[in-house]
Amino acid sequence: MPLRISFHLGDEDLRHLEEVAQQTQASVRGRCADDIIATAREVLESAERAQLAGFVKERFLRLRAMLEMATDSGWPLGVEDRQRVLNALTCFGAAPAMNASVDFLNHAIMVELVSRDLEHDLEAYRDFCAVRESQLMRRRPGAEQELQREQWLQQRREALQERMHARRTRSLEQAGSSVRRLFSLFGL
């Protein structure tokens, strides 16, 4: 029988987690994007090898989506958007030791918080992947068809990224808590 457990992160908890994120980000500052991505991928792979509770594994699926978004050549991000994703990935600067359940739980909490800040980015990327997949299934041979498909995907990607920016701005404007504004790890 499933059991739902929730907990409240107060202002002090959020400040602590922000400090942890900033310390982790500072420790990897100056590293190239490929190193940041590789380190976050190591965290993900460690989690996938570990025997974790389902709710923890579910959070790591979001980390997978962040990594895919950062490396998908079909979803090129602008400089600021790419930096937001890289800043998020720097929160995962070190892979937990095998069977380090507490480390995995801490990472899962950080994935939850970071993915909330990237919710509009992740949603737009998921929508783009779904559109791209449906286009691949309808694929017809021919160079002209391929060019039309690429142009259509580019238009769709641009529209989704514009939507992402508008929703992100609106969400930030509606954020009532000064801690929420303070906690934004990405300089929105």
N, C-alpha and C positions, 0 to 999 in steps of 0.2 A: 504494500500500500504506500503510495507516494506521500511524502511529508514536505511541506513548504516551510522553509526557515528563512527569515529575513533579518537583517540587522541594520541599524541606523549608524551612519557615519556623521558624527558631529563636527562642528567647526574645528576643534582641536585635531580630530582624526584626519580631516581633509588637509589641514596645515601640515601635519606630520607626513602624510603621503605626498604632498607637494614638495616638501623638503627632500624626501627620498628620491623623488623623480628628478628634482633639480641636481642633487648630488650625483645621481647616475648619469644625467646628461652632461654634467661638468666633467665627469671622469672620462667620457668618450669624445668630448669636444676636440675638434681638430682631426678626428678620424674621418676618412673618406666614406662616402655613402655606401660603397660596397662592403666595407668593414662593418658598418652599423647594421646593414641588412644581414650579413653573414652571422653576426653575433645573435641577432634576434631569431634568425632561423635555427641556430643551435639551441636556443631556449625552447623553441617550438618542437624541435626534434627530440629533445630530452623529455619534454612533456608527453609526446606521442609514445615514447618507449616506456614511460613509467606507468604504473598501475594507479590511476587516479580516479576519483569519484566523477560521475557523469557531469555534475554541475561545474567542475573544474575543467574537464575536457571541453565542455561547451564553450567556455571563455577562450580557450586556446584556438578554437575554430575562427574566432574573430581576429586573433593575431595572425592566423594563416591568411585571412582576407586582406589584412593590412599589408602583409608581405607581398601578396599577389598584386595588390594595387600599386605598390611601389616599384614593381619590376615588370609590369605588363606594358610592352611596347605599343600595344593598341590603345592604351589609356595614358597618353603622355600628360603629365601634370605641369602646370606653370611652376615657376620658381618658388613662389610662396606656398602653393599647395604641396609641392614635393617636400619642402622644408618642414611643413606641419607633420607630414607622415614620418619623415626621418626623425623629427623631435619625439614623436610618439614611440618610434622603434628604439630610440636610445634609452627608454625606460626599462628596456630588457637587456641591459649591458652585460649580464653575466648569467650563464646557464646554471641552474641549481645542480647540486650534486645528485647523483642517482638516489632515488628514494628519499629525497629531502622534501617531504610532504608540506612542511610549513613554507618552504621557499616557493613551491608550486602554488600554494594557496595565496601567498603574497603576490606572486605574478598574476594569478587569476583575478585578484582584486584590482590590480593595476590595469590589466586588460579591460576589465569592466569600466573603469573610470576613463581610460584613454579612448575606448571605443565610443563612449558617450560623447566625448569631445569631437570625435570623427564620425558621428552618426550620419550626418548628411553626406559626407564624403563616401562612406561605405555603402550607403543606400544608392547613391548615384552610380557607383562602380558596379554594384550588384545588378542594377537595372541595365547598365551598359552590357555586362556579360550576358544577360538574358537576351537582349536584342541581338547581340553578335552571334550567339548560339543559334537563335532562330533563323538568322540570315544564312548561317553556314548550312543549316538543314535544307534551305530552299535553293541552295547553290545550283546555278546553271552554268554549263561550260561557256567559255568565250571570254576574250580579253575585254570586250566592251561591257559585258555583264559584271566582270570583276571590278572594273573601274567605277561603274555605277554603284556597286555595293560599297566600295571603299569611300566614295563621296557621301553616300547616304550615312554610313557609319560615322564619318567625320562630323557631319551635321548633327547627328544624334548625340555624339560625344560632347560637342560644344554646347548643345542645349542642356544636357544633363549637368555639365559642369557649371553652367550659368545658374541652373536651378539650385545646385549645391551651394553656390556662393550666396544666393538670395536667402536660402533657408538658414544658412549658418549665421548670416548677419541678423536676420529676424530673431533667431533663437538667442543670440547674445544680447540683443536689445531687450528681450523679454525676461532675461535672467534677473530674478529679484534679489538674489543673495550676493553680497559683496564678496563673500568667500568663493562663490561660483566664478565670478569674474577673476578673482585672484588666482583660483586654482587652474585656470586655463593655462595649460603647459605650452601653448602654441602661440602666444602673443596675438590673440585675435583682436 
